[in-house]
Amino acid sequence: MAGSEAAWQAANQGMRVVIHEMRPKVGTFAHKTGNLGEMVCSNSFRSDDSEQNAVGLLHWEMRAAGSLIMQCAQRHRLPAGGALAVDRDPFAESVTAALLAHPLISVSYDEITALPDDGRWIIATGPLTSSALGAAIQAETGAEALAFFDAIAPILYHESIDMSKAWMQSRYDKGETEAERTAYLNCPMDKAQYDAFIDALMAAEKTEFHEGETAGYFDGCLPIEVMAERGRETLRHGPMKPVGLTNPHQPDVKPHAVVQLRRDNALGTLYNIVGFQTKMKYGAQADVLRMIPGLEQARFARLGGIHRNTFLNSPTLLDDRMRLKSRPHIRFAGQITGVEGYVESAAMGLLAGRLAAAEHGGRDLPAPPGTTATGALVTHITGGADARSFQPMNVNFGLFPPVEGLKGGRRGRKDRYKAYTDRAKTDWLAWLETAALDAGAPLTLQ
């Protein structure tokens, strides 16, 4: 996501760009194709509300900046209530096609194994950086890259779901159209079923980490087993909460818990289980998930899994223009910098592309102000966060400076968030006016 967006932004500023992509020659645990912008976890960009949600505001800022990722996401959007979910394969294909068709962009399918000594580079390798390049980064920084474990949710075939037990409904019937209001499929559980499911989940065989692997989890993508270990009711108050839903098969019976599935492609043939990232081994995983009412005969297009992700201690290693302090001709962008999520990663690519293009054109373009969603993220990762406890971060209003004169508390939250977004949109448009420049020499991306 970040590399694709960085290339697009730099090229649209008039720069010639070379993208180095190691796939499909060199694969990863999670990727299945050589497409640029391939989605490997969820197919959702989360909330699209630009007035009350920080990630929705980030969508708005990226659209205003001509984001390729946002354009392709809109083109392949799926019904998902208030969220922006996409048909993952056509989305990645459209990102790839757009980049290949751009007259100032070329793609070299090779693996970069060392940090370059000259030129201008953006490293946007994501959390699955190849071992050779990862070792080169560690050797340069003189410190261990921080790491955490990330999990993937399973995807199953819709035709294998028992619709005599499941039903279609978005929570609180959220959405303007019927398709949006029925973007989610729901599987209800009574208390006995929920308790049996938790017992089986806790007892299931899990993936064991290698000796010496001590990384933690990112709280925004916890495996369901880790959530369950925090208390038997944790899942019922998290991804399995039953509120805002009515089972049409038993309208007078309130479910004790509900498992939600979200459409994963435009055909509606694939559904992913929302919030069900897992580290269960494949055999145990299928057995446990088939305990969910309606999924007794489920067939899986992809089972869940877990992998080790790495990211930089950016507050220590990067300057406020996202440059490696020891080698300022190299920028980093995306999830490797310590942001979390597709949108946040792409936003850091957008910013890196524009900053690099401005610098090559002889201009010292500052990062956007911290009052914007993009600026709040880059401020956090390049100095706002405590380097000693630095962990991946989604965009959220807690990263924004307060708006003076607004009252706190839950009652004032709606007005406060609206004030944040109004201020951010004004400041973002002002920053964009300063960010354009003339054509220059090549910019290289990995």
C-alpha positions in Angstrom: 0.0 0.0 0.0 2.6 2.5 1.1 5.0 1.9 -1.8 2.2 2.0 -4.4 0.9 5.3 -3.0 4.4 6.8 -2.7 5.2 6.0 -6.3 1.9 7.5 -7.5 2.3 10.7 -5.6 5.9 11.2 -6.6 5.1 10.5 -10.3 2.2 12.9 -10.2 4.5 15.6 -8.9 6.5 15.1 -12.2 9.2 12.7 -10.9 10.3 9.6 -12.7 9.9 6.6 -10.4 11.3 3.0 -10.3 9.5 0.6 -8.1 11.5 -2.5 -7.0 9.1 -5.4 -6.1 10.5 -8.7 -5.1 7.3 -10.6 -5.6 6.4 -13.0 -7.2 10.1 -14.1 -7.5 10.5 -13.9 -3.7 7.3 -14.6 -1.8 6.2 -14.0 1.8 4.1 -15.9 4.3 1.0 -13.8 3.6 1.1 -12.7 -0.1 -0.3 -15.0 -2.8 0.3 -12.9 -6.0 2.8 -10.4 -7.4 0.2 -7.6 -7.5 1.1 -4.3 -6.1 -1.3 -3.3 -3.3 -2.3 -6.8 -2.4 -4.4 -7.1 0.7 -3.3 -9.9 3.0 -5.5 -9.5 6.1 -8.9 -7.8 6.2 -10.5 -6.4 3.2 -11.7 -3.3 5.1 -10.3 0.2 5.3 -12.6 0.7 8.3 -14.9 3.7 8.9 -15.5 6.1 6.0 -17.1 8.8 8.3 -14.9 11.9 7.9 -16.6 14.0 10.5 -16.7 11.7 13.5 -13.9 9.1 12.9 -10.2 9.7 12.6 -9.6 7.0 10.0 -12.5 8.4 8.0 -10.8 11.8 8.1 -7.6 10.1 6.8 -9.7 8.8 3.9 -10.8 12.3 3.2 -7.3 13.7 3.3 -6.0 11.1 1.0 -8.8 11.6 -1.5 -8.1 15.3 -1.5 -4.5 14.5 -2.4 -5.4 12.3 -5.3 -4.7 9.0 -3.6 -4.4 6.0 -5.9 -5.3 3.7 -3.1 -8.5 5.6 -2.3 -9.5 5.8 -6.0 -9.1 2.0 -6.5 -10.9 1.3 -3.2 -13.9 3.4 -4.3 -13.9 1.7 -7.7 -14.1 -1.8 -6.1 -16.1 -0.9 -3.0 -18.4 -3.5 -1.4 -21.4 -2.9 0.8 -20.2 -2.7 4.4 -22.5 -0.3 6.2 -20.4 2.7 7.2 -17.1 1.0 6.5 -15.1 1.1 3.3 -14.6 -2.5 2.3 -13.2 -3.6 -1.1 -13.2 -6.6 -3.4 -9.5 -7.5 -2.7 -8.3 -9.1 -5.9 -9.8 -6.6 -8.4 -8.6 -3.8 -6.1 -5.0 -5.0 -6.2 -5.2 -5.6 -10.0 -6.4 -2.0 -10.5 -3.6 -0.6 -8.4 -1.1 -2.6 -10.4 -2.6 -1.6 -13.7 -2.6 2.1 -12.8 1.0 2.1 -11.8 2.2 0.1 -14.8 0.2 2.5 -17.1 1.7 5.7 -15.6 4.3 7.2 -18.1 6.7 8.1 -15.3 6.6 4.8 -13.4 8.5 1.6 -14.2 8.6 -1.6 -12.1 11.7 -3.8 -11.6 10.9 -7.2 -10.2 13.9 -7.8 -8.1 14.9 -8.0 -4.4 16.9 -5.3 -2.8 19.2 -6.9 -0.2 21.3 -3.9 1.0 20.8 -0.3 1.8 21.8 1.9 -1.2 24.7 4.3 -0.9 23.3 7.0 -3.2 20.2 8.2 -5.0 16.9 8.9 -3.4 15.1 5.9 -2.0 11.8 5.1 -0.1 11.8 1.8 1.7 8.1 0.7 2.0 8.6 -3.0 2.5 5.9 -3.3 5.1 6.0 -5.6 8.1 7.2 -8.6 6.0 10.5 -7.1 5.0 12.8 -9.7 3.5 15.4 -11.2 5.8 18.3 -9.8 3.8 17.1 -6.3 3.7 15.9 -6.5 7.4 19.4 -7.6 8.4 20.9 -4.6 6.4 18.5 -2.2 8.2 19.5 -3.7 11.6 23.2 -3.4 10.8 22.7 0.3 9.8 20.7 1.3 12.8 22.8 -0.5 15.3 19.7 -1.6 17.2 17.3 -4.5 17.0 14.1 -3.7 15.0 11.1 -3.9 17.3 8.6 -6.7 16.4 5.1 -7.9 17.1 3.0 -10.8 16.0 0.1 -10.2 13.6 -2.7 -12.6 12.8 -5.0 -13.2 9.8 -8.7 -14.0 10.0 -10.2 -17.0 8.0 -12.2 -16.7 4.8 -15.0 -19.1 3.9 -17.3 -19.9 1.0 -20.8 -18.4 1.4 -22.5 -21.4 -0.2 -21.3 -23.5 2.8 -23.1 -21.4 5.4 -26.4 -22.6 6.7 -28.8 -19.7 6.2 -31.5 -21.4 8.2 -29.5 -20.4 11.2 -27.6 -17.4 10.0 -29.1 -14.1 8.7 -28.0 -10.9 6.9 -28.0 -7.6 8.9 -25.6 -4.8 9.7 -25.4 -3.8 13.3 -28.1 -1.3 14.1 -29.1 -1.6 10.4 -26.4 0.9 9.7 -26.2 2.0 6.0 -28.2 4.1 3.5 -29.0 1.3 1.1 -30.4 -2.2 1.6 -27.1 -3.7 0.4 -25.2 -1.7 3.1 -27.8 -2.6 5.8 -27.2 -6.3 4.9 -23.5 -6.2 4.4 -22.9 -8.6 7.3 -23.9 -12.2 7.9 -24.6 -13.1 11.5 -24.4 -16.4 13.4 -26.1 -16.4 16.8 -25.0 -18.4 19.9 -26.9 -19.1 23.1 -25.0 -19.2 26.4 -24.3 -23.0 26.3 -23.0 -22.7 22.8 -20.8 -19.7 23.7 -19.3 -21.5 26.7 -18.6 -24.6 24.7 -17.0 -22.5 22.0 -14.7 -20.7 24.5 -13.7 -24.0 26.1 -12.8 -25.5 22.7 -11.0 -22.3 21.7 -8.9 -22.3 24.9 -8.1 -26.0 24.5 -7.2 -26.0 20.8 -3.7 -26.6 19.6 -2.0 -23.2 18.8 1.0 -22.2 16.8 4.1 -22.1 19.0 6.7 -19.4 18.6 10.3 -20.3 18.2 12.7 -20.0 21.1 13.8 -16.4 21.7 10.7 -14.9 19.9 9.5 -12.5 22.6 7.5 -9.9 20.5 4.1 -8.9 21.7 0.8 -8.5 19.9 -0.7 -5.3 18.4 -3.9 -4.7 20.4 -5.8 -3.7 17.3 -5.3 -7.2 15.8 -5.3 -9.6 18.7 -5.9 -13.3 18.0 -9.2 -14.5 19.4 -7.4 -16.9 21.8 -5.5 -14.0 23.3 -8.7 -12.1 23.9 -10.4 -15.2 25.4 -7.4 -15.6 27.8 -8.2 -12.2 29.2 -11.6 -13.4 30.4 -14.4 -15.6 29.2 -16.7 -12.6 28.5 -14.0 -10.6 26.5 -15.1 -11.9 23.1 -18.8 -11.4 23.9 -18.0 -7.7 24.6 -15.7 -7.5 21.6 -16.1 -9.0 18.1 -18.9 -11.3 19.3 -21.1 -8.6 20.9 -24.8 -9.3 20.2 -26.1 -5.7 20.4 -27.8 -4.0 17.5 -28.9 -7.2 15.9 -32.2 -9.1 15.8 -32.3 -12.8 14.7 -35.3 -13.1 12.2 -35.4 -16.9 12.9 -36.1 -16.2 16.6 -37.0 -12.5 16.9 -38.1 -12.9 20.5 -34.8 -14.5 21.6 -31.8 -12.2 22.2 -28.6 -14.1 21.3 -26.0 -14.4 24.0 -23.2 -13.8 21.4 -23.1 -13.2 17.6 -20.3 -14.1 15.2 -20.3 -11.6 12.2 -18.9 -12.3 8.7 -18.3 -9.6 6.2 -18.5 -10.0 2.4 -15.0 -10.4 1.0 -15.6 -10.1 -2.7 -18.1 -8.4 -5.1 -19.7 -11.7 -6.1 -20.6 -12.4 -2.5 -19.1 -15.9 -2.7 -16.5 -15.3 0.0 -16.9 -14.0 3.6 -14.3 -13.3 6.2 -15.0 -13.8 9.9 -14.8 -10.3 11.5 -12.3 -10.0 14.3 -11.4 -13.7 14.2 -7.7 -13.4 13.7 -6.3 -16.7 15.1 -3.1 -18.6 15.9 -4.9 -22.0 16.1 -3.3 -24.7 14.0 -5.3 -25.5 10.8 -6.9 -28.8 11.9 -8.0 -27.5 15.3 -9.1 -24.2 13.7 -11.5 -25.8 11.3 -13.0 -28.0 14.1 -13.5 -25.0 16.5 -14.9 -22.6 13.9 -17.4 -25.3 12.8 -18.9 -25.2 16.3 -20.4 -21.8 15.3 -24.1 -22.2 14.5 -24.5 -21.9 10.7 -20.9 -22.9 10.1 -21.1 -26.6 10.8 -20.4 -27.5 7.2 -18.2 -24.4 6.5 -15.6 -24.8 3.7 -12.6 -22.4 4.0 -11.0 -20.6 1.1 -8.2 -19.6 3.5 -7.7 -20.5 7.2 -6.3 -17.9 9.6 -2.7 -17.7 10.6 -0.1 -15.7 12.5 3.3 -14.2 11.4 6.0 -12.1 12.8 6.0 -8.5 11.8 8.8 -6.0 12.2 8.9 -2.2 12.5 11.4 0.5 13.2 11.8 2.4 16.5 11.0 5.5 14.3 11.1 8.1 17.1 14.8 7.3 17.5 15.8 6.5 13.9 13.7 8.8 11.6 13.6 12.6 11.3 10.5 14.6 10.9 10.6 14.2 7.1 10.7 10.4 7.5 14.4 10.2 6.6 16.8 7.7 8.2 18.9 10.0 10.3 22.1 8.1 9.5 21.4 8.0 5.7 19.1 10.9 4.9 18.8 9.9 1.2 16.6 7.0 2.4 13.1 7.5 3.6 10.8 4.9 5.2 7.1 4.7 4.7 4.2 2.5 5.7 3.8 -0.1 8.4 7.5 -0.6 8.8 7.5 2.9 10.4 5.2 1.9 13.2 1.8 2.8 11.9 -0.9 0.1 11.8 -3.5 -0.5 9.2 -3.9 -0.3 5.4 -5.0 3.4 5.4 -2.4 4.6 7.8 0.3 2.8 5.8 -0.8 4.2 2.5 -1.0 7.7 4.0 2.6 7.5 5.1 3.5 6.4 1.5 1.5 9.4 0.2 3.5 11.7 2.5 6.9 10.1 1.8 6.3 10.4 -2.0 5.5 14.1 -1.8 8.3 14.9 0.6 10.9 13.1 -1.5 9.7 14.9 -4.7 9.7 18.3 -3.0 13.3 17.7 -1.7 14.5 16.6 -5.1 13.0 19.7 -6.6 15.0 21.8 -4.2 12.2 22.7 -1.8 12.1 22.1 1.9 8.5 21.0 2.3 7.5 20.6 6.0 5.4 17.7 7.1 1.7 18.5 7.4 0.7 20.1 10.7 -0.2 17.8 13.6 -3.8 19.1 13.5 -4.4 16.9 10.4 -4.8 13.1 10.5 -1.7 12.6 8.3 0.3 15.1 10.3 -0.8 13.6 13.6 0.4 10.2 12.5 3.8 11.3 11.3 4.3 13.5 14.4 3.6 10.5 16.6 6.0 8.1 14.8 8.9 10.6 14.4 9.0 12.1 17.8 5.6 12.4 19.5 5.8 8.8 20.9 8.0 7.6 23.7 10.8 5.6 22.0 11.1 3.4 25.0 7.6 2.1 24.7 6.9 2.7 21.0 4.3 0.3 19.5 2.3 0.3 16.2 -0.5 2.9 16.2 -3.7 3.3 14.3 -4.8 6.9 13.7 -7.1 8.2 16.5 -8.2 11.6 17.9 -5.9 11.0 20.9 -3.0 11.9 18.6 -4.5 15.4 17.8 -3.8 18.5 19.7 -7.0 19.7 21.6 -9.3 22.3 20.1 -9.4 25.1 22.6 -12.7 26.1 24.1 -14.4 22.7 23.7 -15.9 20.9 26.7 -14.7 17.3 27.4 -16.6 14.3 28.4 -18.9 12.0 26.4 -21.6 14.6 25.9 -19.2 16.9 24.1 -17.5 14.2 22.1 -19.5 14.6 18.9 -18.9 18.3 18.8 -15.2 17.8 19.7 -14.7 15.3 16.9 -16.4 17.6 14.4 -14.2 20.4 15.5 -11.1 18.2 15.0 -12.2 17.2 11.5 -13.2 20.7 10.5 -9.8 22.1 11.6 -8.0 19.2 9.9 -9.7 19.7 6.5 -8.8 23.4 6.5 -5.2 22.7 7.5 -4.8 19.8 5.1 -6.0 21.8 2.1 -3.6 24.6 3.0 -0.7 22.1 3.2 -1.6 20.6 -0.2 -1.3 24.0 -1.8 2.4 24.2 -0.7 3.2 20.6 -1.8 3.2 20.8 -5.6 6.4 21.2 -7.6 7.9 20.8 -11.0 9.3 17.7 -12.7 12.8 16.4 -11.8 15.1 13.4 -12.0 14.3 9.8 -11.0 13.1 8.8 -7.6 13.7 5.1 -6.7 11.4 3.1 -4.4 11.7 -0.3 -2.8 
